[in-house]
Structures are given as C-alpha cells and as structure tokens.
Amino acid sequence: MRRIKKVNGWGIYQNNVREVSKYGFGITVLTPDDVEYSYMCSPANSDMEFNDVKAAEHWIRNHGK
C-alpha cells in the first residue's frame, strides 16, 4: 500500500498489484486510529473497499465520522 492522502484524519492508500489481486479492491481506507500504525496494516484492515479515490473521499466526508 502507498499512501495517497489523508482526509479528516482518515488515510487513503493505493494497493499494489499483488494486493489488488489478493483482496479484490484498489483503494484501502484506514481509520484515524489505524493511520498511526499504517506500516503494520494491509488491505485486510480497510474500513471500506473502493476502486476510486474520489469515492473514498466522498465516503469519508459523508459517513466516516
């Protein structure tokens, strides 16, 4: 996973090819608590599963409270 950005404390990460193949989605969203330990996280820790950064941002802004 490679960090793309933080929105309201939540982390948005791009999954690599192997992770996409294994988990089935391209964007991992980590809660503010998990962002601190993102180096230990994988897509399995994702709060929501997305394939689009804009969709992840929208979800965080409207539902990730």
C-alpha positions as CSV (number, residue, x, y, z in Angstrom):
1,M,0.0,0.0,0.0
2,R,1.1,3.5,-0.8
3,R,-0.4,6.5,1.0
4,I,-2.2,8.9,-1.3
5,K,-3.7,11.3,1.2
6,K,-5.4,12.0,4.5
7,V,-8.9,13.3,4.7
8,N,-10.3,14.3,8.1
9,G,-7.7,12.1,9.7
10,W,-8.6,9.1,7.6
11,G,-5.9,7.5,5.4
12,I,-6.4,6.7,1.7
13,Y,-3.9,4.2,0.3
14,Q,-3.3,2.8,-3.2
15,N,-3.0,-1.0,-3.2
16,N,-0.2,-2.6,-5.3
17,V,-1.0,-5.1,-8.0
18,R,-0.4,-8.1,-5.7
19,E,-2.8,-6.6,-3.0
20,V,-5.5,-5.9,-5.6
21,S,-5.2,-9.5,-6.8
22,K,-5.4,-10.9,-3.3
23,Y,-8.1,-8.6,-1.8
24,G,-10.1,-7.5,-4.9
25,F,-10.0,-3.7,-4.5
26,G,-7.6,-0.9,-5.3
27,I,-8.1,1.7,-2.6
28,T,-7.7,1.0,1.2
29,V,-9.3,3.4,3.7
30,L,-7.8,3.3,7.2
31,T,-9.5,4.9,10.3
32,P,-7.7,7.7,12.1
33,D,-6.6,5.1,14.7
34,D,-5.1,2.8,12.1
35,V,-3.3,5.5,10.2
36,E,-0.8,5.9,13.0
37,Y,0.1,2.2,12.5
38,S,-0.3,2.0,8.8
39,Y,3.1,0.5,8.4
40,M,1.7,-2.6,10.1
41,C,-1.6,-2.6,8.2
42,S,-2.7,-4.3,5.0
43,P,-5.9,-4.0,2.8
44,A,-7.4,-6.5,5.3
45,N,-7.6,-3.6,7.8
46,S,-9.5,-1.4,5.4
47,D,-12.7,0.1,6.9
48,M,-14.2,0.3,3.4
49,E,-13.3,-1.1,0.0
50,F,-13.1,1.2,-3.0
51,N,-11.6,1.3,-6.5
52,D,-11.7,5.1,-6.9
53,V,-10.1,7.8,-4.7
54,K,-13.0,10.2,-5.2
55,A,-15.5,7.6,-3.9
56,A,-13.3,7.0,-0.9
57,E,-13.1,10.8,-0.2
58,H,-16.9,11.1,-0.6
59,W,-17.5,8.3,1.9
60,I,-15.1,9.7,4.5
61,R,-16.6,13.2,4.2
62,N,-20.2,11.9,4.5
63,H,-20.1,8.7,6.5
64,G,-16.7,8.3,8.2
65,K,-17.3,10.0,11.4
